[in-house]
């Protein structure tokens, strides 16, 4: 189980495809990826900006995003709502609250994020934040599975 | 001649894996066309993250 930050989701659209491939690989290894609610809606709201920055055609980008979202389980807010208050007390940045609450609801599942503040805050309550591709690979993927690619 | 069920299942499995592999390659080839930079991805990610937090009513 791994909670995935929106910044990682967007990074999977970077041209080298490293993050995307890792997400696929985690999925294949049976590691479930979770995101808080509203990820789809927010991506939709920023679709034009994503299209402008990626310079991808609309149908291509739509297809990529739909395939990407199939690999992530979007948890309903009701599932982690009881942990929002605890998360609020821990997070120095309010944007991180839903992620921390979700992790707490999943028994302190690790979070994959490039956010340094989140890493600092989470370390205080014993939640691991994996902040690089290498770290995620090392922690979660059995060596042979990655080598076989 | 009747083909054993196990053989059919194995064949199906191999086909499914091949299809999945082809799909991943197609997706990667599409992503490779993206001009998104790391900096832009982080900025966009933060905007989306902020929007998610707002929709959760944390502000």
Backbone of each chain as ProteinMPNN parsed JSONL, in Angstrom:
{"seq_chain_A": "XXXXXXXXXXXXXXXXXXXXXXXXXXXXXXXXXXXXXXXXXXXXXXXXXXXXXXXXXXXXXXXXXXXXXXXXXXXXXXXXXXXXXXXXXXXXXXXXXXXXXXXXXXXXXXXXXXXXXXXXXXXXXXXXXXXXXXXXXXXXXXXXXXXXX", "coords_chain_A": {"N_chain_A": [[0.83, -1.202, 0.0], [0.461, 2.197, -0.798], [0.407, 5.664, -0.514], [-0.206, 8.114, -2.904], [1.1, 11.145, -3.952], [-0.246, 14.121, -5.509], [1.713, 15.502, -6.904], [3.414, 13.535, -7.767], [1.777, 12.095, -9.437], [1.391, 13.935, -11.522], [4.034, 14.16, -12.33], [4.389, 11.794, -13.629], [3.85, 12.288, -16.191], [6.045, 13.351, -17.34], [8.388, 13.477, -19.957], [10.42, 11.365, -19.96], [9.28, 9.177, -18.825], [9.85, 7.688, -16.561], [8.658, 7.798, -13.974], [6.049, 7.05, -14.576], [6.451, 4.441, -15.511], [7.356, 3.237, -13.211], [5.088, 3.42, -11.598], [3.414, 1.695, -13.011], [4.862, -0.642, -12.648], [4.746, -1.008, -9.889], [2.06, -1.498, -9.619], [1.877, -3.88, -11.021], [3.317, -5.46, -9.322], [1.53, -5.773, -7.372], [1.16, -3.79, -5.517], [-0.882, -1.552, -3.981], [-1.981, 1.64, -4.988], [-2.946, 4.646, -3.527], [-5.071, 7.525, -3.567], [-6.232, 10.668, -2.241], [-9.705, 11.808, -2.344], [-11.134, 13.664, -5.107], [-9.021, 13.89, -6.904], [-9.282, 13.22, -9.636], [-11.136, 15.156, -10.463], [-9.753, 17.533, -10.002], [-7.588, 17.239, -11.752], [-8.956, 17.301, -14.094], [-9.918, 19.917, -14.014], [-7.547, 21.272, -14.352], [-6.823, 20.563, -16.822], [-6.406, 21.906, -19.33], [-4.158, 23.443, -18.807], [-2.285, 21.462, -18.267], [-2.199, 20.288, -20.737], [-1.172, 22.359, -22.24], [1.402, 22.59, -21.157], [2.508, 20.029, -21.516], [2.372, 19.784, -24.184], [0.959, 17.904, -25.562], [-1.401, 16.241, -27.717], [-4.944, 16.685, -27.361], [-6.64, 14.241, -27.388], [-4.656, 12.304, -26.94], [-3.531, 13.033, -24.484], [-5.797, 12.806, -22.873], [-6.243, 10.063, -23.033], [-3.873, 9.077, -21.879], [-4.091, 10.093, -19.263], [-6.441, 8.829, -18.435], [-5.642, 6.165, -18.427], [-3.641, 6.251, -16.546], [-5.054, 6.964, -14.248], [-6.442, 4.644, -13.842], [-4.706, 3.09, -12.505], [-4.638, 3.94, -9.971], [-6.18, 4.015, -6.805], [-8.873, 5.873, -5.876], [-9.719, 7.125, -2.888], [-12.753, 7.434, -1.058], [-13.695, 10.422, 0.67], [-15.027, 9.976, 3.072], [-13.839, 7.725, 4.16], [-11.405, 8.492, 5.304], [-11.968, 10.679, 6.734], [-12.344, 10.671, 9.608], [-9.714, 10.944, 10.442], [-8.822, 13.398, 9.795], [-8.591, 15.526, 11.596], [-6.474, 14.848, 13.298], [-4.473, 14.804, 11.397], [-4.481, 17.454, 10.634], [-3.368, 18.657, 12.864], [-0.76, 17.858, 12.659], [0.285, 18.631, 10.18], [2.255, 21.117, 8.604], [1.664, 22.407, 6.33], [-1.373, 23.075, 4.941], [-2.25, 21.885, 2.592], [-1.319, 19.344, 2.65], [-2.856, 17.879, 4.371], [-5.117, 16.103, 3.564], [-3.654, 13.933, 2.498], [-2.074, 12.978, 4.576], [-4.079, 12.259, 6.366], [-5.275, 10.23, 4.906], [-3.188, 8.374, 4.785], [-2.976, 7.756, 7.511], [-5.449, 6.542, 7.892], [-5.02, 4.238, 6.563], [-3.463, 2.746, 8.166], [-1.013, 4.063, 8.663], [0.236, 4.084, 6.142], [2.984, 4.24, 3.809], [3.953, 7.287, 2.095], [4.227, 8.451, -1.189], [5.913, 11.084, -2.288], [7.109, 14.259, -3.512], [7.399, 16.265, -1.819], [9.064, 18.104, 0.5], [8.384, 19.271, 2.953], [6.227, 17.781, 3.792], [7.494, 15.38, 4.219], [9.107, 15.971, 6.417], [7.141, 16.596, 8.375], [5.755, 14.167, 8.519], [7.665, 12.444, 9.483], [7.701, 12.955, 12.15], [5.568, 11.551, 13.188], [5.99, 8.986, 12.555], [5.474, 8.151, 9.908], [6.498, 7.004, 6.796], [7.921, 8.884, 4.181], [8.451, 8.553, 0.861], [10.665, 9.898, -1.324], [11.914, 9.829, -3.769], [12.407, 8.272, -6.977], [14.235, 6.206, -6.84], [14.2, 5.598, -4.135], [11.597, 4.615, -3.8], [11.684, 2.381, -5.444], [13.656, 0.86, -4.179], [12.547, 0.427, -1.65], [10.041, -0.779, -2.111], [9.885, -2.519, -4.331], [10.48, -5.842, -5.229], [13.763, -6.922, -5.863], [14.313, -8.686, -8.082], [12.079, -8.384, -9.773], [12.268, -5.825, -10.763], [14.687, -5.926, -12.071], [14.117, -7.655, -14.13], [12.912, -6.194, -16.123]], "CA_chain_A": [[0.0, 0.0, 0.0], [1.239, 3.426, -0.91], [-0.395, 6.848, -0.842], [0.537, 8.811, -3.948], [0.865, 12.591, -3.966], [-0.592, 14.652, -6.843], [2.911, 15.914, -7.64], [3.963, 12.331, -8.409], [0.858, 11.775, -10.535], [1.709, 14.831, -12.648], [5.397, 13.838, -12.786], [4.365, 10.615, -14.505], [3.687, 12.767, -17.573], [7.327, 13.877, -17.822], [8.792, 12.727, -21.149], [11.252, 10.162, -19.837], [8.385, 8.07, -18.487], [10.369, 6.897, -15.436], [7.661, 7.716, -12.896], [4.929, 6.252, -15.091], [6.872, 3.038, -15.555], [7.418, 2.756, -11.828], [3.699, 3.235, -11.156], [2.969, 0.45, -13.653], [5.586, -1.75, -12.038], [4.186, -1.198, -8.537], [0.767, -2.103, -9.857], [2.129, -5.272, -11.421], [3.813, -6.166, -8.137], [0.404, -5.906, -6.442], [1.158, -2.724, -4.508], [-1.994, -0.663, -4.289], [-1.698, 3.077, -4.86], [-4.154, 5.352, -3.101], [-5.069, 8.992, -3.571], [-7.455, 11.214, -1.648], [-10.773, 12.212, -3.27], [-11.077, 14.871, -5.958], [-7.865, 13.93, -7.806], [-9.767, 13.261, -11.025], [-11.797, 16.44, -10.709], [-8.719, 18.575, -10.068], [-6.839, 17.051, -13.002], [-9.872, 17.774, -15.14], [-9.942, 21.381, -13.953], [-6.257, 21.808, -14.829], [-6.497, 19.833, -18.058], [-5.866, 22.793, -20.381], [-2.794, 23.824, -18.421], [-1.445, 20.263, -18.452], [-2.067, 20.118, -22.19], [-0.269, 23.427, -22.706], [2.779, 22.311, -20.707], [3.029, 18.778, -22.09], [2.276, 19.931, -25.649], [0.371, 16.68, -26.123], [-2.74, 16.436, -28.29], [-6.014, 16.432, -26.394], [-7.017, 12.815, -27.212], [-3.516, 11.547, -26.395], [-3.444, 13.345, -23.056], [-6.977, 12.213, -22.217], [-6.002, 8.619, -22.955], [-2.819, 8.845, -20.886], [-4.618, 10.354, -17.916], [-7.41, 7.792, -18.05], [-4.881, 4.941, -18.131], [-2.925, 6.518, -15.299], [-6.01, 6.932, -13.132], [-6.86, 3.247, -13.621], [-3.702, 2.449, -11.653], [-4.715, 4.558, -8.642], [-7.496, 3.934, -6.158], [-9.266, 7.145, -5.263], [-10.499, 6.79, -1.702], [-13.763, 8.451, -0.706], [-13.335, 11.234, 1.842], [-15.623, 9.397, 4.283], [-12.948, 6.69, 4.704], [-10.309, 9.044, 6.127], [-12.49, 11.859, 7.427], [-12.069, 10.648, 11.062], [-8.288, 11.212, 10.721], [-8.482, 14.747, 9.305], [-8.218, 16.419, 12.705], [-5.115, 14.455, 13.695], [-3.588, 15.239, 10.31], [-4.427, 18.923, 10.695], [-2.453, 19.028, 13.95], [0.615, 17.485, 12.302], [0.766, 19.241, 8.932], [2.565, 22.553, 8.59], [1.036, 22.92, 5.107], [-2.741, 22.534, 4.898], [-2.45, 21.076, 1.383], [-0.902, 17.955, 2.914], [-3.765, 17.238, 5.331], [-5.823, 14.906, 3.064], [-2.705, 12.836, 2.275], [-1.704, 12.425, 5.87], [-5.279, 11.591, 6.908], [-5.441, 8.981, 4.153], [-2.15, 7.451, 5.252], [-3.365, 7.305, 8.862], [-6.593, 5.625, 7.773], [-4.507, 2.974, 6.01], [-2.5, 2.198, 9.13], [0.267, 4.756, 8.441], [0.843, 3.648, 4.874], [3.952, 5.212, 3.328], [3.463, 8.246, 1.091], [5.195, 8.784, -2.246], [5.741, 12.518, -2.534], [8.343, 15.028, -3.677], [7.237, 17.406, -0.92], [9.989, 17.994, 1.643], [7.677, 19.632, 4.204], [5.42, 16.611, 4.167], [8.433, 14.381, 4.734], [9.487, 16.408, 7.773], [5.982, 16.442, 9.272], [5.412, 12.748, 8.685], [8.691, 11.751, 10.279], [7.363, 13.16, 13.577], [4.569, 10.576, 13.657], [6.366, 7.638, 12.1], [5.02, 7.77, 8.557], [7.6, 7.159, 5.843], [7.644, 9.541, 2.904], [9.455, 8.174, -0.128], [10.68, 11.116, -2.141], [12.58, 9.693, -5.069], [12.134, 7.03, -7.702], [15.166, 5.194, -6.311], [13.729, 5.211, -2.799], [10.393, 3.798, -3.967], [12.116, 1.089, -6.002], [14.414, 0.14, -3.157], [11.674, 0.054, -0.532], [8.816, -1.518, -2.405], [9.911, -3.518, -5.387], [11.456, -6.928, -5.095], [14.859, -6.67, -6.818], [14.229, -9.453, -9.337], [11.011, -7.887, -10.643], [12.737, -4.623, -11.445], [15.784, -6.332, -12.949], [13.615, -8.371, -15.291], [12.364, -5.289, -17.145]], "C_chain_A": [[0.864, 1.251, 0.0], [0.278, 4.565, -1.258], [0.425, 7.669, -1.838], [0.104, 10.283, -4.029], [0.546, 13.047, -5.394], [0.659, 15.065, -7.615], [3.605, 14.723, -8.322], [3.09, 11.954, -9.62], [1.196, 12.64, -11.757], [3.093, 14.491, -13.218], [5.432, 12.602, -13.689], [4.165, 11.019, -15.965], [4.955, 13.434, -18.103], [7.87, 12.902, -18.872], [9.614, 11.46, -20.982], [10.427, 8.922, -19.45], [8.807, 7.236, -17.288], [9.308, 6.701, -14.339], [6.478, 6.853, -13.337], [5.261, 4.759, -15.049], [6.914, 2.439, -14.15], [6.005, 2.52, -11.274], [3.149, 1.92, -11.731], [3.579, -0.773, -12.959], [5.056, -2.058, -10.632], [2.853, -1.932, -8.646], [0.905, -3.592, -10.174], [2.577, -6.114, -10.223], [2.725, -6.295, -7.064], [0.385, -4.869, -5.333], [0.079, -1.707, -4.877], [-1.614, 0.789, -4.048], [-2.999, 3.802, -4.54], [-3.985, 6.863, -3.214], [-6.32, 9.471, -2.857], [-8.471, 11.577, -2.742], [-10.405, 13.457, -4.058], [-9.858, 14.939, -6.872], [-8.326, 14.069, -9.269], [-10.333, 14.627, -11.381], [-10.765, 17.554, -10.876], [-7.895, 18.464, -11.349], [-7.67, 17.596, -14.165], [-9.879, 19.297, -15.182], [-8.647, 22.011, -14.478], [-5.855, 21.202, -16.174], [-5.843, 20.726, -19.121], [-4.429, 23.188, -20.088], [-1.826, 22.642, -18.62], [-1.171, 20.071, -19.949], [-1.07, 21.134, -22.751], [1.195, 23.092, -22.365], [3.355, 21.035, -21.35], [3.14, 18.872, -23.614], [1.766, 18.639, -26.308], [-1.008, 17.002, -26.701], [-3.786, 16.039, -27.25], [-6.374, 14.944, -26.262], [-5.903, 11.977, -26.601], [-3.441, 11.771, -24.888], [-4.617, 12.724, -22.283], [-6.771, 10.709, -22.01], [-4.965, 8.315, -21.871], [-3.343, 9.021, -19.462], [-5.604, 9.254, -17.499], [-6.695, 6.482, -17.703], [-4.151, 5.065, -16.796], [-3.868, 6.387, -14.091], [-6.527, 5.515, -12.846], [-5.919, 2.544, -12.639], [-3.769, 2.952, -10.205], [-6.118, 4.418, -8.068], [-7.801, 5.246, -5.465], [-10.183, 6.813, -4.086], [-11.558, 7.857, -1.414], [-13.382, 9.144, 0.606], [-13.835, 10.603, 3.142], [-14.686, 8.377, 4.95], [-11.862, 7.271, 5.609], [-10.712, 10.304, 6.884], [-12.173, 11.831, 8.943], [-10.62, 10.991, 11.417], [-7.873, 12.635, 10.324], [-7.981, 15.655, 10.434], [-6.794, 16.123, 13.168], [-4.1, 14.94, 12.643], [-3.4, 16.759, 10.345], [-3.414, 19.392, 11.748], [-0.992, 18.789, 13.562], [1.167, 18.276, 11.12], [1.069, 20.725, 9.057], [1.997, 23.206, 7.328], [-0.333, 22.255, 4.971], [-2.991, 21.647, 3.681], [-2.114, 19.6, 1.615], [-1.899, 17.174, 3.767], [-4.487, 15.995, 4.758], [-4.901, 13.691, 2.887], [-2.324, 12.142, 3.582], [-2.888, 11.657, 6.488], [-5.486, 10.246, 6.219], [-4.426, 7.937, 4.611], [-2.511, 6.886, 6.632], [-4.503, 6.283, 8.786], [-6.16, 4.261, 7.232], [-3.405, 2.399, 6.899], [-1.097, 2.754, 8.939], [0.997, 4.214, 7.203], [1.867, 4.675, 4.418], [3.356, 6.11, 2.232], [4.579, 8.473, 0.075], [4.954, 10.24, -2.636], [7.096, 13.194, -2.728], [8.364, 16.234, -2.724], [8.083, 17.238, 0.341], [9.321, 18.302, 2.983], [6.883, 18.438, 4.727], [6.312, 15.535, 4.789], [8.814, 14.7, 6.181], [8.357, 16.148, 8.771], [5.687, 14.971, 9.569], [6.42, 12.01, 9.556], [8.397, 11.879, 11.779], [6.384, 12.107, 14.09], [4.793, 9.181, 13.065], [5.774, 7.186, 10.783], [6.173, 8.02, 7.587], [7.129, 7.886, 4.597], [8.788, 9.202, 1.957], [9.498, 9.294, -1.168], [11.468, 11.009, -3.443], [12.233, 8.342, -5.678], [12.979, 5.892, -7.117], [14.671, 4.654, -4.97], [12.509, 4.277, -2.896], [10.775, 2.404, -4.466], [12.754, 0.228, -4.923], [13.503, -0.408, -2.055], [10.587, -0.937, -0.915], [8.892, -2.605, -3.464], [10.926, -4.619, -5.117], [12.496, -6.766, -6.212], [14.686, -7.397, -8.144], [13.194, -8.897, -10.303], [11.491, -6.676, -11.428], [13.821, -4.993, -12.468], [15.276, -6.964, -14.236], [13.084, -7.463, -16.391], [13.344, -4.988, -18.262]], "O_chain_A": [[1.865, 1.339, 0.711], [-0.546, 4.451, -2.166], [1.617, 7.89, -1.629], [-1.078, 10.605, -4.156], [1.006, 12.444, -6.364], [0.677, 14.99, -8.844], [4.295, 14.891, -9.327], [3.592, 11.554, -10.67], [1.277, 12.141, -12.88], [3.299, 14.528, -14.431], [6.396, 12.393, -14.426], [4.295, 10.191, -16.867], [4.945, 14.015, -19.188], [7.819, 11.684, -18.702], [9.503, 10.555, -21.809], [10.822, 7.785, -19.711], [8.206, 6.197, -17.013], [9.096, 5.591, -13.849], [5.972, 6.032, -12.571], [4.457, 3.936, -14.611], [6.552, 1.282, -13.94], [5.763, 1.54, -10.569], [2.506, 1.141, -11.027], [2.913, -1.78, -12.721], [4.936, -3.22, -10.242], [2.558, -2.85, -7.88], [0.16, -4.432, -9.671], [2.267, -7.301, -10.121], [2.96, -6.849, -5.991], [-0.312, -5.033, -4.332], [0.123, -1.087, -5.939], [-1.003, 1.125, -3.033], [-4.02, 3.596, -5.197], [-2.903, 7.404, -2.986], [-7.344, 8.788, -2.855], [-8.125, 11.643, -3.922], [-9.483, 14.194, -3.707], [-9.668, 15.945, -7.556], [-7.832, 14.908, -10.021], [-10.054, 15.181, -12.444], [-10.88, 18.401, -11.762], [-7.547, 19.476, -11.957], [-7.162, 18.25, -15.076], [-9.85, 19.894, -16.258], [-8.65, 23.134, -14.982], [-4.707, 21.311, -16.605], [-4.846, 20.343, -19.733], [-3.592, 23.261, -20.988], [-0.699, 22.818, -19.083], [-0.059, 19.736, -20.358], [-0.247, 20.819, -23.61], [2.096, 23.288, -23.181], [4.539, 20.978, -21.682], [3.901, 18.136, -24.243], [2.101, 18.332, -27.452], [-1.692, 17.914, -26.237], [-3.553, 15.189, -26.391], [-6.412, 14.426, -25.146], [-6.166, 11.05, -25.835], [-3.305, 10.824, -24.114], [-4.444, 12.191, -21.187], [-7.085, 10.163, -20.952], [-5.153, 7.416, -21.052], [-3.072, 8.208, -18.578], [-5.598, 8.807, -16.352], [-7.106, 5.775, -16.782], [-4.061, 4.109, -16.025], [-3.527, 5.788, -13.071], [-6.991, 5.228, -11.742], [-6.28, 1.54, -12.024], [-3.056, 2.46, -9.33], [-7.113, 4.668, -8.75], [-7.069, 5.675, -4.573], [-11.282, 6.288, -4.268], [-11.279, 9.051, -1.519], [-12.827, 8.531, 1.517], [-13.172, 10.676, 4.176], [-14.737, 8.19, 6.166], [-11.444, 6.625, 6.57], [-9.902, 10.913, 7.582], [-11.776, 12.853, 9.503], [-10.327, 11.296, 12.573], [-6.717, 13.024, 10.496], [-7.062, 16.45, 10.242], [-6.005, 17.04, 13.4], [-3.016, 15.419, 12.978], [-2.305, 17.271, 10.115], [-2.704, 20.38, 11.555], [-0.093, 19.449, 14.084], [2.363, 18.559, 11.058], [0.249, 21.497, 9.552], [1.866, 24.428, 7.269], [-0.437, 21.031, 4.897], [-3.843, 20.759, 3.724], [-2.564, 18.724, 0.876], [-1.803, 15.952, 3.876], [-4.474, 14.941, 5.394], [-5.322, 12.554, 3.103], [-2.263, 10.916, 3.676], [-2.726, 10.572, 7.047], [-5.827, 9.252, 6.86], [-4.762, 6.768, 4.8], [-2.367, 5.689, 6.881], [-4.516, 5.293, 9.517], [-6.849, 3.259, 7.421], [-2.533, 1.663, 6.436], [-0.112, 2.023, 9.038], [2.195, 3.932, 7.229], [1.655, 5.872, 4.614], [2.4, 5.744, 1.548], [5.738, 8.663, 0.446], [3.932, 10.58, -3.233], [8.104, 12.753, -2.175], [9.234, 17.101, -2.817], [7.843, 16.338, 1.146], [9.634, 17.693, 4.006], [6.873, 18.136, 5.921], [5.932, 14.873, 5.755], [8.839, 13.823, 7.045], [8.562, 15.577, 9.842], [5.41, 14.588, 10.706], [6.072, 11.073, 10.275], [8.791, 11.026, 12.573], [6.367, 11.8, 15.282], [3.908, 8.326, 13.078], [5.588, 5.991, 10.553], [6.751, 9.107, 7.56], [6.087, 7.563, 4.026], [9.946, 9.525, 2.222], [8.492, 9.598, -1.809], [11.661, 12.007, -4.137], [11.823, 7.408, -4.988], [12.5, 4.774, -6.927], [14.711, 3.454, -4.701], [12.408, 3.287, -2.172], [10.267, 1.392, -3.984], [12.443, -0.954, -4.771], [13.661, -1.538, -1.594], [10.25, -1.83, -0.138], [8.058, -3.51, -3.493], [12.088, -4.348, -4.815], [12.145, -6.506, -7.363], [14.885, -6.811, -9.208], [13.397, -8.931, -11.516], [11.167, -6.516, -12.605], [13.867, -4.452, -13.572], [15.897, -6.841, -15.292], [12.831, -7.935, -17.499], [13.017, -4.243, -19.186]]}, "seq_chain_B": "XXXXXXXXXXXXXXXXXXXXXXXXXXXXXXXXXXXXXXXXXXXXXXXXXXXXXXXXXXX", "coords_chain_B": {"N_chain_B": [[-8.617, -33.532, -31.757], [-8.42, -33.045, -28.314], [-7.63, -30.092, -26.56], [-5.732, -29.679, -23.661], [-7.106, -28.063, -20.763], [-5.397, -26.656, -19.057], [-3.313, -25.949, -20.715], [-4.553, -24.186, -22.463], [-5.212, -22.179, -20.633], [-2.646, -21.358, -19.851], [-1.733, -20.375, -22.28], [-3.52, -18.27, -22.682], [-2.747, -16.662, -20.569], [-0.123, -15.961, -21.278], [-0.693, -14.53, -23.604], [-2.189, -12.406, -22.546], [-0.231, -11.161, -20.99], [1.524, -10.346, -22.965], [-0.069, -8.557, -24.34], [-0.45, -6.617, -22.361], [2.147, -5.742, -22.038], [2.614, -4.616, -24.568], [0.792, -2.564, -24.48], [1.836, -0.996, -22.418], [4.203, -0.196, -23.637], [3.173, 1.337, -25.715], [1.927, 3.392, -24.274], [4.173, 4.491, -23.031], [5.561, 5.405, -25.268], [3.889, 7.421, -26.047], [4.017, 9.126, -23.843], [6.647, 9.892, -24.05], [6.558, 11.911, -25.899], [5.868, 14.096, -24.499], [6.454, 17.426, -23.35], [6.751, 18.325, -20.871], [8.395, 19.723, -18.063], [10.44, 18.95, -15.144], [10.218, 20.949, -13.229], [7.874, 22.296, -14.02], [6.078, 20.203, -13.699], [6.124, 19.854, -10.957], [5.086, 22.319, -10.111], [2.513, 22.256, -11.264], [1.553, 19.986, -9.994], [1.482, 20.894, -7.357], [-0.511, 22.823, -7.555], [-2.743, 21.25, -8.164], [-2.818, 19.701, -5.909], [-3.365, 21.664, -4.016], [-5.914, 22.403, -4.841], [-7.266, 20.028, -4.284], [-7.086, 20.0, -1.511], [-8.57, 22.294, -0.896], [-11.088, 21.487, -1.767], [-11.541, 19.611, 0.154], [-12.157, 21.137, 2.215], [-10.26, 22.26, 3.982], [-9.345, 24.774, 4.313]], "CA_chain_B": [[-7.831, -33.692, -30.527], [-8.817, -32.077, -27.291], [-6.492, -29.373, -25.967], [-5.929, -29.602, -22.197], [-7.517, -26.751, -20.243], [-4.214, -25.979, -18.479], [-2.549, -25.386, -21.833], [-5.31, -23.007, -22.923], [-5.05, -21.149, -19.606], [-1.275, -20.835, -19.963], [-1.675, -19.594, -23.516], [-4.257, -17.027, -22.4], [-1.923, -15.866, -19.664], [0.979, -15.409, -22.074], [-1.273, -13.502, -24.486], [-2.541, -11.242, -21.724], [1.014, -10.482, -20.619], [2.037, -9.697, -24.177], [-0.93, -7.4, -24.605], [-0.157, -5.626, -21.338], [3.473, -5.216, -22.374], [2.45, -3.756, -25.743], [0.072, -1.367, -24.053], [2.787, -0.173, -21.663], [5.119, 0.413, -24.615], [2.427, 2.384, -26.427], [1.766, 4.514, -23.347], [5.492, 5.13, -22.874], [5.91, 6.14, -26.489], [3.082, 8.651, -26.037], [4.569, 10.004, -22.799], [7.921, 10.426, -24.536], [6.311, 13.128, -26.689], [5.56, 15.193, -23.578], [7.517, 18.429, -23.159], [6.648, 18.765, -19.469], [9.659, 19.67, -17.323], [10.28, 18.586, -13.728], [9.766, 22.15, -12.506], [6.458, 22.502, -14.362], [5.312, 19.107, -13.103], [5.995, 20.154, -9.526], [4.151, 23.452, -9.971], [1.163, 21.76, -11.566], [1.201, 19.06, -8.915], [1.129, 21.674, -6.168], [-1.821, 23.45, -7.811], [-3.764, 20.199, -8.06], [-2.846, 19.34, -4.489], [-4.059, 22.743, -3.319], [-7.331, 22.27, -5.191], [-7.808, 18.871, -3.54], [-7.221, 20.433, -0.104], [-9.693, 23.247, -0.834], [-12.329, 20.696, -1.879], [-11.703, 18.893, 1.424], [-12.572, 22.142, 3.198], [-9.258, 22.451, 5.039], [-9.043, 26.221, 4.468]], "C_chain_B": [[-8.21, -32.604, -29.504], [-7.583, -31.416, -26.655], [-6.715, -29.268, -24.457], [-6.211, -28.171, -21.73], [-6.318, -25.946, -19.714], [-3.407, -25.272, -19.565], [-3.227, -24.116, -22.358], [-5.125, -21.856, -21.934], [-3.674, -20.505, -19.67], [-1.143, -19.923, -21.179], [-2.35, -18.234, -23.324], [-3.409, -16.075, -21.568], [-0.775, -15.18, -20.419], [0.469, -14.289, -22.974], [-1.594, -12.222, -23.722], [-1.298, -10.439, -21.351], [1.601, -9.725, -21.8], [1.243, -8.432, -24.504], [-0.618, -6.251, -23.651], [1.18, -4.932, -21.628], [3.386, -4.239, -23.559], [1.781, -2.449, -25.357], [1.01, -0.425, -23.302], [3.745, 0.533, -22.619], [4.442, 1.548, -25.364], [2.31, 3.622, -25.53], [3.091, 5.258, -23.171], [5.874, 5.932, -24.108], [5.107, 7.436, -26.578], [3.643, 9.645, -25.025], [5.878, 10.648, -23.281], [7.756, 11.691, -25.373], [6.092, 14.351, -25.796], [6.746, 16.124, -23.388], [7.524, 18.949, -21.714], [8.002, 18.648, -18.761], [9.382, 19.292, -15.868], [9.705, 19.751, -12.933], [8.267, 22.396, -12.761], [5.58, 21.43, -13.719], [5.085, 19.365, -11.615], [4.991, 21.277, -9.292], [2.708, 23.019, -10.203], [0.651, 20.841, -10.46], [0.765, 19.812, -7.669], [-0.234, 22.345, -6.334], [-2.949, 22.437, -7.624], [-3.953, 19.803, -6.592], [-3.615, 20.398, -3.673], [-5.566, 22.649, -3.578], [-7.998, 21.132, -4.434], [-8.062, 19.282, -2.086], [-8.41, 21.382, 0.053], [-11.017, 22.469, -0.872], [-12.589, 19.86, -0.615], [-12.128, 19.85, 2.549], [-11.549, 22.404, 4.285], [-8.909, 23.935, 5.247], [-10.228, 26.981, 5.036]], "O_chain_B": [[-8.299, -31.418, -29.823], [-6.629, -32.091, -26.267], [-7.773, -28.818, -24.02], [-5.634, -27.208, -22.234], [-6.235, -24.732, -19.897], [-2.896, -24.169, -19.374], [-2.572, -23.117, -22.653], [-4.91, -20.711, -22.33], [-3.534, -19.286, -19.562], [-0.532, -18.856, -21.119], [-1.833, -17.198, -23.741], [-3.355, -14.87, -21.815], [-0.499, -13.996, -20.227], [1.1, -13.24, -23.099], [-1.313, -11.115, -24.18], [-1.302, -9.208, -21.387], [2.106, -8.612, -21.656], [1.796, -7.399, -24.883], [-0.531, -5.09, -24.05], [1.32, -3.717, -21.483], [4.007, -3.176, -23.547], [2.148, -1.376, -25.836], [0.989, 0.788, -23.516], [4.062, 1.709, -22.439], [5.049, 2.588, -25.619], [2.561, 4.746, -25.965], [3.13, 6.489, -23.164], [6.446, 7.016, -23.999], [5.587, 8.432, -27.119], [3.738, 10.842, -25.298], [6.172, 11.799, -22.958], [8.706, 12.456, -25.538], [6.126, 15.489, -26.263], [7.89, 15.683, -23.278], [8.231, 19.905, -21.394], [8.67, 17.617, -18.843], [8.236, 19.311, -15.418], [8.831, 19.577, -12.084], [7.504, 22.669, -11.835], [4.476, 21.715, -13.254], [3.999, 19.126, -11.086], [4.154, 21.199, -8.393], [1.806, 23.37, -9.441], [-0.508, 20.906, -10.05], [-0.196, 19.427, -7.003], [-1.014, 22.428, -5.386], [-3.972, 22.732, -7.006], [-5.069, 19.604, -6.112], [-4.396, 20.075, -2.778], [-6.38, 22.795, -2.666], [-9.143, 21.248, -3.996], [-9.1, 18.963, -1.507], [-9.166, 21.284, 1.02], [-11.94, 22.755, -0.11], [-13.721, 19.456, -0.354], [-12.416, 19.431, 3.67], [-11.925, 22.739, 5.408], [-8.262, 24.299, 6.229], [-10.148, 28.194, 5.229]]}, "name": "protein", "num_of_chains": 2, "seq": "XXXXXXXXXXXXXXXXXXXXXXXXXXXXXXXXXXXXXXXXXXXXXXXXXXXXXXXXXXXXXXXXXXXXXXXXXXXXXXXXXXXXXXXXXXXXXXXXXXXXXXXXXXXXXXXXXXXXXXXXXXXXXXXXXXXXXXXXXXXXXXXXXXXXXXXXXXXXXXXXXXXXXXXXXXXXXXXXXXXXXXXXXXXXXXXXXXXXXXXXXXXXXXXX"}
